[in-house]
């Protein structure tokens, strides 16, 4: 069987092309996909509608009528070669996510503590103690799949998923952690909630997070939760986003 060579460009219908960078979940591979997506959108290539990174690839959606397809493919091949050396130099951006842990906002915190053998306070300390990397958005608009969580917090998903999970719920599912961006069904363990609105179609931008960003969970108390929630509902809340030097941990 012929070994696959990366990066490679694949056709995905008449309105999408995929750039693959590998076949595993790897931060370096993912950062190349995210960097390429940012560059494609920055260039404003005629006819390109969106660039969506996954764990290991980038899907570029375009209008086949308005796009010079051959030129687009050629440009992607050129940029893929450049991204190989430039991927590690993207400026690190860390978004701070205020989170109220436990209680009615995190009904599964005690279950996670029991499974891991830690106290609830230690679970919170460990969960908020490491910045997590956003591999991609999916499932619902703005739902981040985050890697880099303390491996000692790994907890299996619920056997029976909930029919409705509130927007802002911070959860653990296996080795990953994430944030429910809208009210939806789900089977991850809920350990807290953020008052931030991750997705708001009437806001600019409608989604605060994007692939390639880092997430820093910051424990808060109820009073601050209520204050941020009120600002979020008014559309006036803007999250703290740290630059490369400030965001390093």
Secondary structure, DSSP 8 states (H G I E B T S, - for coil): -----SSEEEE-STTEEEEE--SS--HHHHHHHHHHHHHHHHHT-TTEEEEEE-SSEEEEEE-TTTS-HHHHHHHHHHHHHHHHHHGGGS---EEEEEEEESGGG-TTHHHHHHHHT--HHHHHHHHHHS-EEEEEE-SSTT-EEEE---GGG-B---SS-EEEE-TTEEEEEBTEEEE--SSEEE-SEEEEE-SS-SB-TTSSSSBS--TT-EEEEEE--HHHHHHHHHHHHHT-----EE-HHHH--
